[in-house]
Amino acid sequence: MATVRMADMDPELEAFIPLFPKTDLTDPAATRKSFAGLATAVPAPDTVGMEVEDRTVPADPDVPVRIYRPHQAQGAIVWLHGGGFVMGDVDTEHPWAARLADGSGAVVISVGYRLAPEDPFPAALDDAYAVLTWTAEHAAELGIDPERIAVGGHSAGAGLAAGMALRARDQQGPQIHFQLLNQPGLDDRQETWSARNFTDTPWMNRDKITSAWRHYLGSTPATPYAAPARATDLSGLPPAYIATAELCPNRDEDIAYALRLLQAGVSVELHQWPGTFHGSQAILSAEVSQRQIAELSATLRRALAE
């Protein structure tokens, strides 16, 4: 197995490694508490000039969302937090959702989807899809162009966004303009080189990701909507931006998915960030993190303007 060499890591990120908690996913409640603590340590974003509203999207059950409306927004993104399908909510995602809205000029609809293992697949996907449908149906109320709705997220949330795109294509659902996928979790099989070898990477390693998939799938066999890398046909999907971290177990499955999208005729922008690890963009003081966040925002702004 490959051991992460500190020489491979961005030195600004390396300095923060001792501060990351040594948690696993065997105790979801404890892990959620730790994850929430990390989020509160992130500097609060500036939301001056932006309307921030908590709402509930009618569904079965209803889905909590937090809506960020910058001034004169035209497009929107249904945004899904990370956390291995087990952790996170609209509060832990607040620093990133607000920054994305401010930097992109898009309405960001942050989704508080149900978490595993209490609510395994397809609960989170159903919640996300309900919010996508609601967004399309309420475009006029939101002040957006219904043809400029993107989906995206971090990590597990990015995997959910990719699953949403597949489902919308197959079920003739709402039109999705773009996919913004940051370090997505796409493949439960964990057979790529990076998945098999990155056993000691910071924050998310092979064992933790394997546990996340176990919690998410429960007793249900994996389908392409749960694990998009299992899809045999990727044609007809929206254009995508996929970002990977060099020292991340998901790295190779993300790159493989980007290549398969290209081969299926889908336009893709792929960015592999050297020296980074899964979720390291949370270390805002690092120059590489600032570039990552700025690029996500600029990419969304550009995509919704096209």
Summary of the structure (lengths in Angstrom):
residues: 306
radius of gyration: 17.7
end to end distance: 44.1
largest distance: 53.0
contacts: 1115
relative contact order: 0.16
helix: 40%
strand: 17%
